[in-house]
Amino acid sequence: MAIINLKIFKTLVGNDRDGDILSCDAIRYKDKLWLVPHWRENKIEGWKSPARLIRMDTLRFQNLPPGFHEDFVLNDPLPKVLLDHRVQPPKDTVYEIVENLKYTFQPARRVKIHDTSPS
């Protein structure tokens, strides 16, 4: 399996259960922006693969200004069940989800973005 270099963004995400806000990774995959709540990792070989992707560019979000550690913030909370990779997501969800992506990624150096476009 080929390893793909990848830029990782950070996104603030709330959940609908307890109001906790977490910093969640996000990646651009096939020209779409996806949240990655959890990674499967092989630290010895230096790769990681998303356990679950949640499409983000169809959701309401904003770029964060300089001074924040994160790049984006979601405007609305997500169902907490979607953020837990150990729980099967509901079949009737309105969110676009990809489980156990079959690609492995080598994280690129994280660079904070400062533009106003989500691309």
C-alpha positions in Angstrom: 0.0 0.0 0.0 1.4 3.4 -1.0 1.9 6.1 1.6 0.5 9.5 0.7 1.9 12.7 2.2 -0.8 14.7 3.9 -1.3 18.1 5.4 -3.3 17.9 8.6 -5.5 20.8 9.7 -7.0 21.3 13.2 -10.8 21.9 13.8 -12.7 22.8 16.9 -15.7 20.5 17.2 -18.5 20.5 19.7 -20.8 17.5 20.4 -24.5 17.2 21.1 -24.3 15.4 24.4 -22.1 17.1 27.0 -21.1 20.4 25.3 -17.4 19.4 25.3 -15.3 21.0 22.5 -12.4 19.0 21.1 -9.6 19.7 18.7 -10.1 17.3 15.8 -7.8 16.6 12.9 -9.1 17.4 9.4 -7.6 16.4 6.0 -8.2 17.2 2.4 -9.0 13.9 0.6 -10.3 13.6 -3.0 -10.8 17.4 -3.1 -13.1 17.4 -0.1 -12.4 18.4 3.5 -12.9 15.6 6.1 -12.8 15.4 9.9 -10.7 12.6 11.3 -11.8 12.0 14.9 -9.4 9.0 15.3 -6.4 7.6 13.5 -5.0 4.0 13.4 -1.2 4.5 13.7 2.0 2.6 13.1 4.6 4.8 14.8 7.4 2.4 14.0 6.8 2.7 10.2 5.6 6.3 10.5 2.1 6.1 8.9 -1.4 6.6 10.0 -4.8 5.9 8.5 -8.2 7.4 9.4 -10.5 5.1 11.4 -13.4 7.3 10.4 -13.9 10.3 8.1 -16.7 12.8 8.5 -17.2 15.1 5.6 -16.7 18.6 6.8 -17.0 20.9 3.7 -20.8 20.3 3.6 -21.1 21.5 7.2 -21.1 25.1 8.4 -17.7 26.2 9.6 -15.4 29.1 9.8 -11.6 29.8 9.4 -10.0 30.9 12.6 -7.8 34.0 12.7 -4.1 34.0 13.5 -3.4 33.3 17.1 -5.5 30.2 17.4 -3.8 26.7 17.3 -6.7 25.4 15.2 -7.5 26.3 11.6 -11.3 25.9 11.6 -14.3 25.8 13.9 -17.6 24.0 13.2 -20.6 26.2 13.7 -22.8 23.4 14.9 -22.2 20.4 17.2 -21.9 16.9 15.8 -23.6 13.9 17.3 -21.2 12.5 19.9 -21.6 9.0 18.5 -20.0 10.1 15.2 -16.8 11.2 17.1 -16.3 7.8 18.7 -14.7 5.4 16.2 -15.6 2.4 18.5 -19.3 3.0 18.0 -21.0 2.1 14.7 -22.6 5.3 13.3 -26.4 5.3 12.7 -27.4 4.1 9.3 -29.9 7.0 8.9 -27.4 9.7 9.5 -27.4 12.9 7.3 -23.6 13.1 7.6 -21.3 11.7 4.9 -19.1 9.1 6.6 -16.3 6.8 5.4 -15.2 4.0 7.7 -11.7 2.5 7.8 -10.2 4.2 4.8 -7.8 1.9 3.0 -5.1 4.5 2.5 -2.2 5.2 4.7 -0.8 8.7 5.2 2.5 10.1 6.2 1.6 13.3 8.0 3.2 16.4 6.5 4.5 19.2 8.7 1.5 21.0 10.1 1.3 24.6 8.9 -1.3 27.1 10.2 -3.3 28.6 7.4 -4.3 32.2 7.3 -6.4 32.5 4.2 -10.2 32.8 4.3 -11.1 30.1 1.8 -11.7 26.5 2.9 -9.8 25.1 0.0 
